[in-house]
Structures are given as C-alpha cells and as structure tokens.
Amino acid sequence: MRTTLMRALTSMTLAVAVVLPAAAQPAAAVDIGTIYSWVQKAYGLYKQFSGGGGLSIGEATTKIIAEIDQARTDILAHVDQVAVADARACTRAAVIDFADIERFTPDTLQAYARDATACVTLIDSRLSAVTDKASLDQLGFALAAIGPVSLVARSRAGFSTAGLVATLRTANTAVVAKLEPPAHYDPEPIPGGYYQLGITAVAYNGYESYVGLSGYFRAPFPSLSTFPTQVALVKDGASATISRSTSQAALPLLPA
C-alpha cells in the first residue's frame, strides 16, 4: 500500500487533473499554504518597489507588515520546527522585530538589516552542510520567512541588495535541487504484452504525485528524459507539501 496523501492523475489527452484519496494517508508534516502565500505576496510587493512597479519602499514595507501580521502565527510555527538552532533563532527574531521596523532609529535599522542578512547567509551555509531531508525542508521554510524581510530591511537602511539577492537565489536553488523528488515509471500491464505507463514521484515525506501518459508501450520503456514536461509536472506535484514549492515560488520573484 502506498503511503500517500494523494495521487494527482493527469490525463495527457484531456489535460485534466483528478485527485484520488489514498487509504491510510499519513498526516501532512506541515500545512504550507500560508507560507506559500506569504512568499508570493511579500516578494511580489518588494518587486513592485525594486522593479519600478509604482510602490515606494515605505508603501511596500507597510503592505508587507500587514501580510506578516496575518501570517505571523503560522510563519513562526513553521520556523519553530527548524532543527538548526541558530537558523531558527535568527529567523524568529527577524520575523518578530519586522513589525516595528518603521519605528527603528537609523542605527537600529542598520543593525537589524545586517542581522537579517547574516541570517540569510547562515541558512545558505547550513543548506550546503545539511544532508537530512527533513532538516533541509525546514531550512527552506526559514528561508521563505526571512527572504522578503531581509530585502526590505537592507533597502530601508540604504544598503545595497545585489549580494543578498544573489545569496537568496543560490539558497532557494539549493532547496529546489536538494528536495527534488525522484520519479519513476508506474507501469500497468495490459493484454498483448503492452503497458499503460504513468510517472510517479514521491517526496521525502511520502507525498506522491502521478501523471498518466497516453498511448501504449512495450518494455524496455523509453528514458524518462523523453517526457520532460510530465516529469517536471509530477515532481512539482509531489513537492506540494514541502519547502521546495516555496523556493520555486520565490525564484522568479527575486529582483533581477
């Protein structure tokens, strides 16, 4: 019996998705909907400032504070699961202090910006050293929480952001790569020596995604590289409950 949360069955012919519940489903390790929304909204607001989208840094800050006020409880709950103590502590402090950033004196603001930047670089270095998937996942959540905060802090302090953006890009790329779920064929034999093929991917936490392929196949099956779009789709589906998805959301929203 597969230990899955769902199987997303996509028909390549009809291009529809059907969610099939599985028996004895394990509970999700985390509910990342709030974090995913935070990443999209916060980075999107910052990009409206940095990319000439019409927002001032003050307006972007006010809107991001409002977003973090709505999500703070959930963000901190995720951050508290980070096994790496120093990364957990600096992320939690940055998220809590961000609510008061508009009250900071210039000196306090500069110190806060440096601390938030140091926290990002710490998470980046831990991502290079940690091999346990669950620990990597939680570092990814910490990165999702602090990324927009650190960019706003440096911008308000008048500091450059190019180095920070590069580090955020490197760190998020590492999360995407290190938490990439493996994919494999899931063949179903049919009469005549043929098979109906599907591609399955399973994330480290047991979350599974499935994409069906149209047509009939004989063994040996073609390489998975023959179906790059389907493989990407199934891996992204399997990533729905881990921080790989939040890093994938962050990367296109980072300033150029």
C-alpha positions in Angstrom: 0.0 0.0 0.0 1.4 3.4 -0.9 1.7 5.9 1.9 0.4 8.9 0.1 -1.6 12.0 0.7 -3.0 12.0 -2.8 -2.3 10.9 -6.4 -2.8 13.7 -8.9 -3.8 11.8 -12.1 -3.3 13.9 -15.2 -4.6 12.7 -18.5 -2.3 13.9 -21.2 -5.2 13.6 -23.7 -7.8 15.5 -21.8 -5.4 17.7 -19.8 -7.5 17.3 -16.6 -6.4 16.5 -13.1 -8.3 14.2 -10.7 -7.3 13.9 -7.0 -7.6 10.3 -5.8 -7.6 9.9 -2.0 -5.5 7.1 -0.7 -6.3 4.8 2.2 -4.4 5.2 5.5 -3.0 8.5 4.5 -0.3 10.0 6.7 -0.8 13.4 8.2 1.0 16.2 6.4 4.1 17.3 8.2 3.2 20.9 7.7 0.5 22.9 6.0 2.4 25.3 3.9 -0.4 27.2 2.3 0.2 30.3 4.5 3.9 30.2 3.8 3.4 29.8 0.1 1.0 32.8 0.0 3.4 34.8 2.1 6.3 34.2 -0.3 4.2 35.2 -3.3 2.7 38.3 -1.8 5.8 39.6 0.1 8.3 39.1 -2.8 5.7 40.4 -5.2 5.3 43.6 -3.2 9.0 44.1 -2.9 9.4 43.6 -6.6 6.8 46.3 -7.2 9.3 48.6 -5.4 12.6 47.4 -6.8 11.3 46.8 -10.3 9.7 50.2 -10.7 6.2 48.9 -10.2 4.9 52.1 -8.6 5.5 51.3 -4.9 7.8 53.3 -2.6 9.9 51.3 -0.1 7.6 52.8 2.6 4.5 51.6 0.9 6.0 48.1 0.2 7.0 47.9 3.9 3.6 48.8 5.1 1.9 46.2 2.9 4.4 43.5 3.8 3.9 44.3 7.6 0.2 43.8 7.0 0.9 40.4 5.3 3.2 39.2 8.0 0.7 40.3 10.7 -1.9 38.0 9.1 0.6 35.1 8.7 2.8 35.6 11.8 1.4 32.8 13.9 1.7 30.2 11.1 5.1 31.5 9.9 6.6 31.2 13.5 5.0 27.8 13.9 6.9 26.6 10.8 10.1 28.4 12.0 9.9 26.7 15.4 10.2 23.3 13.6 13.7 24.2 12.2 16.1 21.8 13.8 19.2 24.0 13.2 19.1 26.1 16.4 21.0 29.2 15.2 19.0 29.4 11.9 15.7 29.0 13.9 16.7 31.7 16.4 17.8 34.4 13.9 14.7 33.8 11.6 12.3 34.0 14.6 13.9 37.2 15.8 13.8 38.8 12.3 10.2 38.0 11.8 9.1 39.3 15.3 11.1 42.5 15.0 9.9 43.3 11.5 6.6 44.6 12.8 8.4 47.5 14.4 10.8 48.3 11.5 9.1 51.7 10.9 9.9 52.7 14.5 13.6 51.9 14.3 16.2 54.6 14.7 18.7 54.7 11.8 21.3 52.9 13.9 18.8 50.2 14.9 17.6 49.8 11.4 21.1 49.3 10.1 21.9 46.7 12.8 18.6 44.9 12.0 19.4 44.9 8.3 22.9 43.4 9.0 21.4 40.8 11.3 18.7 39.7 8.8 21.4 39.5 6.1 23.6 37.4 8.3 20.7 35.1 9.0 20.2 34.5 5.3 23.9 33.8 4.8 23.7 31.4 7.8 20.8 29.5 6.3 22.6 29.3 2.9 25.7 27.9 4.6 23.6 25.3 6.5 21.9 24.2 3.3 25.3 23.3 2.0 26.2 21.3 5.0 23.0 19.5 6.0 22.0 16.2 4.3 18.9 15.2 6.2 15.9 15.9 4.0 13.6 17.0 6.9 16.2 19.4 8.2 16.7 20.8 4.6 13.0 21.2 4.3 12.7 23.2 7.5 15.7 25.4 6.5 13.7 26.1 3.3 10.8 27.3 5.3 13.1 29.6 7.3 14.5 30.9 4.1 10.9 31.6 2.8 10.1 33.5 6.0 13.2 35.7 6.1 13.9 36.4 2.5 11.5 39.3 1.9 12.2 40.7 5.3 15.9 40.9 4.7 15.4 42.6 1.3 13.1 45.3 2.8 15.5 45.8 5.7 18.5 46.4 3.5 16.6 48.7 1.2 15.2 50.8 4.1 18.7 51.1 5.6 20.1 52.3 2.3 22.3 49.3 1.8 22.9 47.5 -1.5 20.9 44.4 -2.2 22.8 42.7 -5.0 24.8 40.4 -2.8 21.7 39.5 -0.8 19.7 38.7 -3.9 22.5 36.5 -5.2 22.6 34.6 -1.9 18.8 34.2 -1.9 18.9 32.9 -5.4 21.6 30.4 -4.5 19.9 29.2 -1.4 16.5 28.8 -3.0 18.0 27.0 -5.9 19.7 24.6 -3.4 16.4 23.9 -1.7 14.8 23.1 -5.1 17.6 20.8 -6.1 18.2 19.0 -2.8 14.5 18.3 -2.2 13.7 17.2 -5.7 11.6 14.1 -5.5 12.8 11.1 -7.6 10.5 10.0 -10.4 9.9 6.5 -11.8 7.6 4.7 -14.2 4.4 3.1 -12.8 3.5 0.5 -15.5 0.2 -1.3 -15.7 0.3 -4.4 -17.9 -2.5 -4.9 -20.5 -3.1 -7.8 -22.9 -0.7 -8.3 -25.8 2.5 -7.5 -24.0 1.8 -3.8 -23.8 1.7 -1.5 -20.8 -0.1 1.7 -19.9 2.5 4.0 -18.4 2.4 6.6 -15.7 5.1 8.6 -14.0 5.2 8.7 -10.2 7.2 10.9 -7.9 7.3 10.7 -4.1 8.7 13.4 -1.9 10.8 12.5 1.1 7.7 13.0 3.4 5.7 10.4 1.4 3.6 12.8 -0.6 3.0 11.3 -4.0 2.0 12.6 -7.4 1.1 10.7 -10.5 0.9 11.6 -14.2 -0.6 9.2 -16.8 0.9 9.0 -20.3 -1.3 8.5 -23.3 -0.7 5.5 -25.6 0.6 2.0 -25.1 4.2 0.9 -24.5 6.4 -2.2 -24.7 9.4 -2.9 -22.5 12.1 -1.7 -22.4 10.5 1.7 -21.8 11.9 4.9 -23.1 14.1 7.0 -20.9 12.2 9.3 -18.5 14.0 12.2 -20.3 11.7 11.5 -23.2 8.9 13.2 -21.2 10.5 16.3 -19.6 7.2 18.2 -19.2 5.5 15.3 -17.5 8.4 14.6 -15.2 8.6 18.2 -14.1 4.8 18.2 -13.5 4.9 15.1 -11.3 7.9 16.3 -9.3 6.3 19.7 -8.7 3.1 17.9 -7.6 5.0 15.7 -5.2 6.6 18.9 -3.8 3.3 20.5 -2.8 3.8 20.0 1.0 7.5 20.8 1.3 9.5 24.0 1.1 10.7 23.1 -2.4 7.4 24.6 -3.6 8.0 27.9 -1.7 11.5 28.2 -3.1 10.1 27.6 -6.6 7.7 30.4 -6.0 10.4 32.7 -4.7 12.9 32.3 -7.5 11.0 34.1 -10.3 10.0 36.9 -7.9 13.6 37.8 -6.8 14.8 41.1 -8.3 16.9 40.8 -11.4 
